[in-house]
Amino acid sequence: MTELKIRVLGDRVSRRTAWRIAREHNWPTIRDAEYLAIAKLQADVLIATDPELAAKASGLVPLARVSELYT
């Protein structure tokens, strides 16, 4: 497990990135920004079933649909 290069919510780098994203967009909390930070740091896509989170992610990180997990 220690060999895996994976970010998790709340680690120092992801938290700092989340704060930066939230400040840039004038969001009152970093709740949504934390998910975007993880996707951004992992250079991955975000699968968001919450329409508000998907709207916030648009233009910041690539989005994918749940159905794309199975293809």
C-alpha positions as CSV (number, residue, x, y, z in Angstrom):
1,M,0.0,0.0,0.0
2,T,2.8,2.4,0.7
3,E,4.1,2.0,-2.9
4,L,0.9,3.4,-4.4
5,K,1.1,7.1,-5.5
6,I,-2.4,8.2,-4.7
7,R,-3.8,11.3,-3.1
8,V,-6.6,11.3,-0.5
9,L,-8.9,13.9,0.8
10,G,-7.3,15.9,3.5
11,D,-3.6,15.3,2.8
12,R,-1.5,18.5,2.9
13,V,-1.0,19.0,-0.8
14,S,-4.7,18.3,-1.7
15,R,-5.9,20.6,1.1
16,R,-3.6,23.4,0.0
17,T,-4.8,23.0,-3.6
18,A,-8.4,22.9,-2.5
19,W,-7.9,26.2,-0.6
20,R,-6.4,27.8,-3.7
21,I,-9.3,26.6,-5.9
22,A,-11.9,27.8,-3.4
23,R,-10.2,31.2,-3.0
24,E,-9.9,31.7,-6.8
25,H,-13.7,31.0,-7.2
26,N,-14.8,32.8,-4.0
27,W,-16.4,29.7,-2.6
28,P,-17.2,29.9,1.1
29,T,-15.9,26.4,1.9
30,I,-13.4,23.9,0.4
31,R,-15.9,21.0,0.4
32,D,-16.3,20.8,-3.3
33,A,-12.8,22.1,-4.0
34,E,-11.3,19.1,-2.2
35,Y,-12.8,16.7,-4.8
36,L,-11.6,19.0,-7.7
37,A,-8.1,19.2,-6.1
38,I,-7.8,15.4,-6.0
39,A,-8.8,15.0,-9.6
40,K,-6.4,17.8,-10.6
41,L,-3.5,16.4,-8.7
42,Q,-4.0,12.9,-9.9
43,A,-4.4,14.2,-13.5
44,D,-7.7,12.3,-13.6
45,V,-11.3,12.8,-14.4
46,L,-14.1,13.6,-11.9
47,I,-17.3,11.6,-11.9
48,A,-19.9,13.8,-10.2
49,T,-23.5,12.8,-9.7
50,D,-24.2,16.1,-8.0
51,P,-25.1,18.7,-10.6
52,E,-23.7,21.6,-8.6
53,L,-20.3,19.9,-8.2
54,A,-20.3,19.0,-11.9
55,A,-21.0,22.7,-12.7
56,K,-18.1,23.8,-10.5
57,A,-15.8,21.3,-12.1
58,S,-16.6,22.4,-15.6
59,G,-13.5,23.9,-17.0
60,L,-11.3,23.0,-14.1
61,V,-11.0,19.2,-14.4
62,P,-12.3,16.8,-17.0
63,L,-15.7,15.2,-16.3
64,A,-16.8,11.7,-17.0
65,R,-20.1,9.8,-16.6
66,V,-20.6,6.8,-14.3
67,S,-21.4,4.6,-17.3
68,E,-17.9,5.3,-18.6
69,L,-16.5,3.3,-15.8
70,Y,-17.9,0.1,-17.3
71,T,-16.7,0.7,-20.9
